[in-house]
Amino acid sequence: MAPNRIASPQKPGKPLKRAFFGRSVLEVAPDLIGATFLVDGVGGIIVELEAYHHTEPAAHSFNGPTARNQVMFGPPGFIYVYRSYGIHWCINFVCEKRGSASAVLIRALEPTHGLATMRRRRKLHDERLLCSGPGKLTEALAITHAQNGLPLDVPPIALYARTEKPAIVTGVRIGITKAVELPWRYGLKGSKFLSRPF
């Protein structure tokens, strides 16, 4: 199997339950590389993400709860969606116990399910560009604030465990100005679907 394709779209692993997210965000993040994420049956394999912990200033939860980030302070296994620069939506998976307010930002997918739908929504054909960034993948999957607060293990959301352990690379997070030294960006080694190379 090629190093940048790690799962068959017809055979995702077992469904992930909310309990999967009730651990350190730094344990959950690498375990999500290779998982399959779908919204209404459209999506693909998670190939890049970033971890955010409430103790570091790049996290939206660093200064406490607000109307915007309230979902982060709730139980694990729920979706936190926010608007970035007033332009595009970003999707996060809430991790750790209630009140910890830590989350994983999903940065890129390898499209495997519903490619025709994603191409129509994104108005382009190249599968490498459909979900190669947090705003691109939310547009491809039609994710908006309407999904904020939804559980990750109840339709229309589906999340499946990876079927094999992939080679993972790490690096610093992208597009932030605080806590820039933390190596909390994780990606599938060799994937051509990343938002940018490691």
C-alpha positions, 0 to 999 in steps of 0.5 A: 500500500502506498505510504500516502494512502492508508485505508480503503474507503469501503472498509473504515475501522470501528466507529469511535465513541465519545469516550475516545476523546476523554484523554489528553489532547496530546494522546488523542491527536496522533491517534486520529491520524488515519481515522475516517471523518464523514458528514452526511456520508461525505469526507475522508481520512484525517491526514493533518491536525493540530492540538490545542490545550487550555494551558497555552495561549494559542488555545481559544479557551486560554482566557476562559469561557465565552459565548464563542468557545463554550463547547470547548468547556463541555464534555469530550467528543463534541464538535467546536466550530468557529469562524476564522478571520470572518472568512471560513469555518474551522472544525475541532474535536473537543478532548479531555474531561469537562472543563479542560477545554482542549481540542484538536483542529482538523486541518486536512483530509484525504477525500474518499467519500462523496468526491462528486459532492465535494467537487461541486461544493468546492468548484474544483476537480483536483482531489488533492485540493478539496480538503487540504486546509481547515477552511477547504475541508469545511466547505467540502463537507458543508460544515458551518456553525450549524454543526457546533456542539454536535456529538461526534458519534451520532448522525449526521456525523460519523467517525471511524478508527483507522485500520492500521497504524500510520507513520506520523510526522510532527511539527509546529502549528500553522498561522498562530503567533503565540506558543509557536514553538510547541510541536503539536501539529501532526500529519500522515507521513508522505501524504499528498493531501496536507495543507502544507509540507512538514 
